[in-house]
């Protein structure tokens, strides 16, 4: 059976429900809904998954490697003679094992954005033999190779990560795509985001909306994955930089999207060094994961974090948004004017808990917000971060553009 783009994420989830364990060998892995599903499975699986990931061409994301290494048996490789390039998935259970072989890497593009093809079949033993031989050919411990890759990782060197836009770029700032009630439904919101993507690419602003790297979707997926971790005390310095968006020279990593905390040096230092501060913030943020009244609960989290010395609404709302990108937005110096203009709320007080609650209530009232999860994988990805992506419309909204 051949699976196409629309089948992959739902197929992955279906097979993980009945699997006892999992084996994967892919060229690249990045933060994505598919990776999140694999990690969730790994935490409760009868056997730890065995995962092999390629570390060529700077494409595999360090966040993905760190998370996989904590939950799975992970090995990395550049390939023996050329680039390590397989895309292999084996779902192992007691009765039989189902295999996937095809074109999809464990990435957002592979499972949500690209056109891919996967051959699904029941393993006759040959797939197990192939994976076992590959696994045994690699050193038992490849952690030093992984650490070297992570230290040297530089997304500015990526030559891959975005396909050409499918729509033309608007001539004016993309705020006008969504202002004055122009977006009246979910298809309209998706179309506007694609035009927004084309605009930022044309501006040569070092980022896009949908790229595998240096993009809103990548920033949100990476931050959400990290904030969902249960032990924040184990974050590496690089992971803290991703969460806080402070390590973004010239906009090359894209992690400064949703508000770079580079200028909040004292708050950054406190977050890095003070375990008590990090614990207070973690408790406030994780409580939002299953919130059924996010506007009120997010306002409470904003109040709690803002009570910490040196932590202001920019830091707090960035973290809230990375935790709940489906329903929260980041309020910072580059987004506040656009958000205030859209919502009709006062710019000068938009970062207060009271008005932040009102802002999220306004978001929840938008005609593109309260819609069921789409079947299309690209739209499914957008749906999981539909509120946070408002930033792409309001970022750098010019003061003289009314």
Secondary structure as UniProt FT lines:
FT   STRAND          2..3
FT   HELIX           5..7
FT   HELIX           8..18
FT   STRAND          21..26
FT   HELIX           33..44
FT   STRAND          50..54
FT   TURN            57..58
FT   HELIX           62..71
FT   STRAND          73..77
FT   STRAND          87..92
FT   STRAND          97..102
FT   HELIX           109..113
FT   STRAND          118..122
FT   HELIX           126..137
FT   HELIX           143..152
FT   HELIX           155..157
FT   HELIX           175..178
FT   HELIX           179..181
FT   HELIX           186..202
FT   TURN            203..204
FT   HELIX           216..227
FT   HELIX           232..234
FT   HELIX           237..244
FT   HELIX           249..251
FT   TURN            255..258
FT   TURN            262..263
FT   HELIX           265..273
FT   HELIX           275..286
FT   TURN            287..290
FT   HELIX           294..306
FT   TURN            309..310
FT   HELIX           313..323
FT   TURN            325..327
FT   TURN            333..335
FT   HELIX           336..343
FT   HELIX           347..349
FT   TURN            350..351
FT   HELIX           353..364
FT   TURN            367..369
FT   HELIX           377..384
FT   TURN            385..387
FT   HELIX           388..390
FT   HELIX           391..394
FT   TURN            395..396
FT   TURN            399..400
//
